Amino acid sequence: MWITSILLFALYLIGLYDYVMVHTLNEDYLLSLDRGTAVIDYFTDYPLFLSAVWAVNIAGGLLAPVLLLIRHRLAPEAAFISFIAMLLLIVITFTIFDRLETFGHLYSLFDTAILLVTAAFGVYSLKLRNIGSLSCLSGCL
């Protein structure tokens, strides 16, 4: 449980860093993605709705492993909220905003892998709750 939680938390810390660099339009960071200025163009005037969905994804991805580490019963919900937000983000950006064309297949596969890891973490957390390993430590929310 510790290793799984730490790995997911680290993955989402990287996601938080990416979120901050993108939303501050850090040119050095965006150009380091080796996709040219297309990435800067892509994130210039990025829709507020998508930024909010992305923030929910990151927040859930950071919260879920913390909740699991403290054995709180809401860990699966946090993971699934993160999963749903990321799924929504992927569907919208790939179908409407040409994310695949801008970022290429490698980044698309990485996004899909994170989505699957988040889902697996949610299922893992749910199984732990179902066997009684997760509870409310100091009252339920």
TAFEN-V129863 format. One record per backbone hydrogen bond with DSSP energy under -0.5 kcal/mol. NH is the residue of the N-H (numbers start at 1). CO is the residue of the C=O. E is the energy in kcal/mol with one decimal. If there is no record, write none. Layout:
nh->{NH	NH}
co->{CO	CO}
e->{E	E}
//
This chain:
nh->{5	6	7	8	9	10	11	12	13	14	15	16	17	18	19	20	21	22	23	24	25	26	27	30	31	32	33	34	38	39	41	42	43	44	46	51	52	53	54	55	56	57	58	59	60	61	62	63	64	65	66	67	68	69	70	71	72	73	75	78	79	80	81	82	83	84	85	86	87	88	89	90	91	92	93	94	95	96	97	99	102	103	104	107	108	109	110	111	112	113	114	115	116	117	118	119	120	121	122	123	124	125	126	127	128	129	130	131	132	133	134	135	137	138}
co->{1	2	3	4	5	6	7	8	9	10	11	12	13	14	15	16	17	18	19	20	22	21	25	26	27	28	30	31	35	36	37	38	39	40	43	47	48	49	50	51	52	53	54	55	56	57	58	59	60	61	62	63	64	65	66	68	67	135	72	74	75	76	77	78	79	80	81	82	83	84	85	86	87	88	89	90	91	92	92	93	98	99	100	103	104	105	106	107	108	109	110	111	112	113	114	115	116	117	118	119	120	121	122	123	124	125	126	127	129	128	128	71	135	139}
e->{-2.3	-2.8	-2.5	-2.3	-2.6	-2.5	-2.3	-2.4	-1.8	-1.9	-1.7	-2.2	-2.3	-2.5	-2.6	-2.5	-2.7	-2.7	-2.5	-1.4	-1.4	-2.5	-0.9	-2.7	-2.9	-1.3	-1.0	-1.5	-0.8	-1.0	-2.5	-2.3	-2.0	-1.3	-1.5	-2.0	-2.4	-2.3	-2.6	-2.2	-2.1	-2.2	-2.5	-2.8	-2.7	-2.2	-1.8	-2.4	-2.6	-0.6	-0.8	-2.8	-2.2	-2.4	-1.8	-1.5	-3.3	-1.4	-1.5	-2.1	-2.1	-2.8	-2.6	-2.1	-2.6	-2.9	-2.4	-2.5	-2.8	-2.6	-2.4	-2.9	-2.7	-2.5	-2.6	-2.3	-1.9	-2.7	-1.0	-2.2	-1.9	-3.1	-2.3	-0.6	-1.3	-2.7	-2.1	-2.4	-2.2	-2.4	-2.3	-2.2	-2.4	-2.6	-2.5	-2.1	-2.6	-2.4	-2.1	-2.4	-2.7	-2.7	-2.3	-2.5	-2.1	-2.3	-2.6	-1.5	-1.5	-2.8	-0.6	-2.9	-0.7	-0.6}
//
